[in-house]
């Protein structure tokens, strides 16, 4: 269980609405962190993917799974490092679940081109 000061420090680190953390690291994807309740942190990776056929969808989906896992892992590593610098102690995160989703946003029956949101939501227990 984190103290009030620890929650405040963590909140400042994951706040991406203003300041240096609001600057996008990638123009094609984002990762957002939210404290869901007193002991749960949610990380959501989102990107837009374009594909032309069902076969390319399956190929891209494998690549997107790998990329989303790597970006989430990198964000966890950076967050732990930043928290240690800010609070002077280690942040413990234990992964509870990780679920990818693909939501179609553009489909044309006369053209094979399709666009979709790829999202991976990962929940962590704060310790």
N, C-alpha and C positions, 0 to 999 in steps of 0.2 A: 504494500500500500504506500503510495506516494504522499508526502506531506503537502500542505497548501503551497509552500514555497517551491517545491519540486514541480507541482502542477503548473504554477505560474511560469517557471523557467521553461518547461516543456511547451506550454502554450505560446510563449514568445518565439520559440524556435520553429514551431510549425505554422505560425501565422504567415500566410503568403498574400495578404491583402495590401500590405504596405512595407516599404523598406527593401533591404537587400534580398530577402527571401522571396519577394514578389517578382523579381526578374526571372523570366522564363529561361530554363536551362536548355530547352529544346523547342524549336518552333512547331514540331509535329506531334508532341505528346506532352502529357502533364501527369504529375503525381501529387495528390492532395492528401493531407493528413488531418484527421479530426479526432479529438478525444470524445468518445461516444458516451462513456460513463466513467465512474471513478477509477475503474481498473481496466478499461479497454480502449485501445487506439486503433483506428481504422485508416488504412492507406489504400487509396484508389488510383490506379494507373488507367489513363484514358488516351486513346489515339483514334484517328480516323483511318480506315483502310479502304483501298479501292482494289477491286479484283474483277476479272472478266469472265471467268468460268468457275464451275463448282470445283474442278480440280485445282485451280490456282488458289481457291479459298482454303482448301485443306493444307496446301503447302504453306501459305502465308500464316495460317492459324498456328502451325507448329513453330514458325519463326517468331510470331507474336507472343506465344506462350513463353519461349525462352527469353525474349527481350523483356517482357513484363516482369518475369521472375528476377532477372538481373538488375533491372532498374529499381525494383522494390528492395532487393538485397543491398544495393549501393546506398539507397536512401536511409535504410536502417543503420548501416555502418556510419554514414555521415551524421545522422541524428544522435547516435550514441556518443560519437566523438564530440559533437557540439554540446551535448548535455553535460558531459564530463568537464568540459572547459567552463561551462556556465555555472554548474551546481557543485563541482568539486567531488562528485561521486558518480558511480557507474549507473547507467540506466539499463534495467533488465527488461527485455521484450521476449515473450514466448508466443510463437505463432499458434493461433487457435484454428483458423481456417483461411483458405485462399480459393476464390471462385472466379473463373473467367466467364464473361458473357459477350455475345456478339449480337448487336442490335442493328438491323437493316434500317438505313435512313434514305436510301435512294435505290429504286428498282424501276427499270423501264422494260415493259414487255417486248419492245421492238429493238432493244439493244442489249448486248450481253453485259455491259458495264453495270457494276453494283458498288455501292458505298455502304459502309457500316461503322458503327462505333464499336471498338474493342475495349472492354473494360475488365480489369482484374481488381477485385476488392479483397484485401487481406486484413484480417483482424488479428491483433496482438493483445496479449494480456500484459498489462504493466506491472512491474514488480520492483 
